Structure formats: C-alpha cells, structure tokens
C-alpha cells in the first residue's frame, strides 16, 4: 500500500528507509490485477516514477487483466518519455499482444511516436508483423493516423502497403485521406528494389551475401537471365544385353 501511495504522489524517496520490503513486494498485484508499475503507466504518472520502479525491480512485462502491459498504457497515452524508459527495462518485450491483438507498436503509430518506434525495433524481440483481431498491422494504424515517419520505418522492416485487413483496407488506401499514399508507394518500391530482385513473374529475395542466386534457384529461375532454368537431361537407360548359351 505504501508503495502505491508513494507512486501516486511521486514521493518515492520516502520508501528508501524500508527499501528491502518494498523491493520484495514491488511486483505484487492489487485487487484489480495491476502491479504498481502497470497502474502508474495507466494513470500517466511521471516518467521519473516509472524509472524508479523499473530501477528497483518492477517487471515491465507483467500485464493487467486485459493483457495490457505498462508499455501498452504509456504508448496508448502518447507518453513517449515513459515508453522510452520501459523500452530500456531489463528483458522487456516491446511487442506483446493484448486481448484485442494490439501491441504497443500499434499505439506508437497511432500517436506518431516515430522516435519511440525506432527504439522499439532495435530490440531483437520486437515483432512488427503482429496484427489485431481485425487484421490491422501497425502499418495500418500508422497510415490511418497519417504518421509518415512510422510508415517509412515499418515498410523498411518488411511490412507491405497492400496488405489488407479483414475489412479489405490496405495501408496505402488508408493513407490517401492524408495525402501520403504516393510516399508509401515510393517507399515500397524502394524497399523492393533494395531487398528483392524481380525475374519476370517471379520475385526472389537475396541470400545472406546479397545475391539472388540461391533464392532464384529454389524458384527454378536463372538469376543471371531471369528465365526458367532448363530441366536437367534425364540419364539414358542402360541397355541390358543377355547372351544366349549355345
């Protein structure tokens, strides 16, 4: 109780006298299923409060009953400073899904938090491909919000501007209301040129050395000429000769 009161008032220094006990119970849930950290993020408490809790062992991955983590709440409120603190927390998952399939990345994009998104994708655990139950990727939310910086970042991570959700909406279509659809199309073309090679109707992806040969070979295509590979000649059957005994 003292921890939550101190977090609510910002007077966390008063807990230093009994810090051992505080740290021992820092991840306890209240009667509504919230940790002190998750509650602080939900209530938009200062980033300094979020940082104090994280520094003293608060687990940034413990969600509330709706599977929303502290990072979900900070991003949902557009609290960039608090979100940045949470993204640097030990072992944090930057892209967990809540009960509706939304990730913190979706909220970052809705609020146009390009700098926070850029920080999130540096985490190896970050999965930008996750979608909501209605099929929205983070790119859908970025396009719907007109957040061009977020759109560019996600396209560079491999999301497609033509990927449709369950309502048939595509990011490039949603971007039209903000007049940035041509930018998205240009970034998509740039990405495709940089990371893939077209061979007629076959699209191949470069191997680890940047060469399309391995992928082209798997698709039955000649990487050099962009033409289907000739079928290998079948070996001729050996003729069996049987000599009759006289």
N, C-alpha and C positions, 0 to 999 in steps of 0.2 A: 504493500500500500504506500509506504513512504517513497519507494522508487517512482511510482506512477504520479504521486503528488508533486515530487520534485521535477519530474519530466514535464508535467503540465505547467508548472510555474517557471521552469528554467533555472531553478536553484539547485542544480545537481551537485554543486560543490559541497552542499551540506551533507551529502552522503559519504564523503571521504572518511569520516570518522568511523563508519561501520561498513567499509568497502567490501570486506570479505563476505559478509552476509548478503550484501547487495548483489555481488557477482554470482553468488551461489544460486540466487533466485531470479537472475536477470531475464531468463527465457521462460519463466512461468506464464501460464495463460490465465487471463481473468475469467469471470463468469460468462463473458460473451465470446470467449475463444480468441482473444487478442493478446499478443505479447506487448510489452511496454514499447518496443521498437515499432511494431506494426500500428499500434494505437497512435504513437507520436507522428508517424508518417500520415496516417489517416486524418489526424487533427491539424495537419500543416504546421507542426511545431518547428522552430528554427533549425537550420542545418547544424548548428552547434550542438543542439540536443541530440540529433541523430548521430553526429560524430562521437559524442561522449558515450552513448550507448554501444555503438559499434566497437569503440576502443576498449570497452570494458567487457566485451564478450557476447554482446547481443547477436543472435543468429539472424542474418538478413534473409534467410531462405524459409523461415517459418511463416506459413500463410495464415490468413484468417479463415473462418468457416466457408467463405466463398472462393477459397484458393487464391486470394489476392495477397501478394507479398508486400512488404514495406516499399519495395521498388515500384510495384504496381501503383500504390497510392501516391507516392511522390510524383511519378510521371503523370498520373491522371490529373493531379492538381497543377501540373506545369511547374513543379518546384525543381528547377534544374540543379540548384546547388545541393539540395538534399539527395537528389538522384545521383549526382556525381559522387557524393560521399558513399552511398550504398553500392555503387558500381565498383568501388575500390575496397569493399569489405571482403575479408578472407572467405574464399570459397563461394562467393555469390554466384548465383545463376542469373544471367542477365535477361533470359527469355523464357521464364516459366509460364505455363498457360493457366488462366483462371477457369472458373466453372463455365464461362462462355467461350473459352478458347482464346481470349485476348491475352496478349503478352505486354510487358512494359514497352516493347518496341512500338506496338500499335499506338499507345498513348503518347510516346515521344513524337511520333509522326503527326498525330492529331494536333499537338501543340507546336509543331515545327521546331522541335529541340534538336537541331542538326548536330550541335556540338556534343550533346549527350548521346545521341545515336552513334556518332563516330567513336566515342569512348566505349560504348557497349560492344561494338563489333570487334574491338581488339581482344575481347575475352574469347578464348578458344571454345568455351561452352555455348557461345551465342549461336542461336539457330534462327536465322532471318526468314526461313521458309514456313514457319508455323502460321496456321490460319485460324480464324474464328469459326464458330459453328455455321456461320452463313457464308463461309468460303473467302472471307476477306484476308488478304495478306497485309503486312504492314505497308506495302506499297499502295494498296487500295486506300488506306487511311491517309497516307501522305498525299496522294493525288487528290482525294476528296477535300483535303484541307488546303490544297494549293501550296504545300510545303516542298518547293522545288529542290532545296538542298537535300532533304531527306530522300526524295525521289531519286536523285542522282546517286546518292550513297547506296541505296538498295539495288538499283539497276547494276551498279558496279559489283554488287555481291551476287548477281545472277538472277534476280527476280525479273519476270517478264511483264512488259507493259500490256500485253494482250491476254494475260491470264484472267479468265472470267470467274466471278464468284457464283453462288447459287442463284442469284438474280440475273445473271448474264452480264453484269457490269465489269468492265475492264479498267485498269488504272488509266490508260490513255483516254478512254471515254470519259472518265470522271474528271480528268484534268482539263477537259475542254471548257468547263464553266469558269476556270481560272485563266484560260488563255495560255496554258503552258504545255498543251499536248504536243506541239511540234518539238519542244525541247525534249520531252520524254522520248519521242520517236527518234530524234537525233542521237540521244544518249544510248538508246537501244542499238541503233545501227553501229555506233562507235564501239560498243561492247562486243557485238557480234564480229566486227572486223578484227578486234584485238584478241579475242579469245576463241574464235572459231573460224573455220575455213569452209566455204561453200564449194561443193563439187557437183554441179548440175543440180539434181533434186535432193542430193544427199548432203547433210550438214555434219561435218566431223569436228571433233574437239582436239586441239593439240595435246601431245603427250607431255611428260614432265620436262622435256627438252624444248618444248615449243614447236615440235614438228608434228604435222598431221598424219604422218605415215602409218603409225600404229592404229589410230582410230579409223583411218581410211581402209586399211587392210581388213579390219574387223567388219567393215560395212561392205566389203567386196568392191572397193573403189581404188583406182590407181591415184595416189596422192599427187604424182607428178603431172599427169594428164587430165585428171578429173573424169576418167572414163572407167566403166566397169572393167574389172580385171578379167582377162580371158580365162576360161575354165581350163584347169590343168588337163593335159592329154592323158587319157586312160592308158595304162600299160597294156600292150598287146598280150593276149593269152598265148601261153606257150603250147605249141602243138605236141601232143603226145604220140609217139610212134611205137607201135608194137610189132616186133618181128616174129613172123610165124616160124615155128620149128619145122624143119624138113623131115 
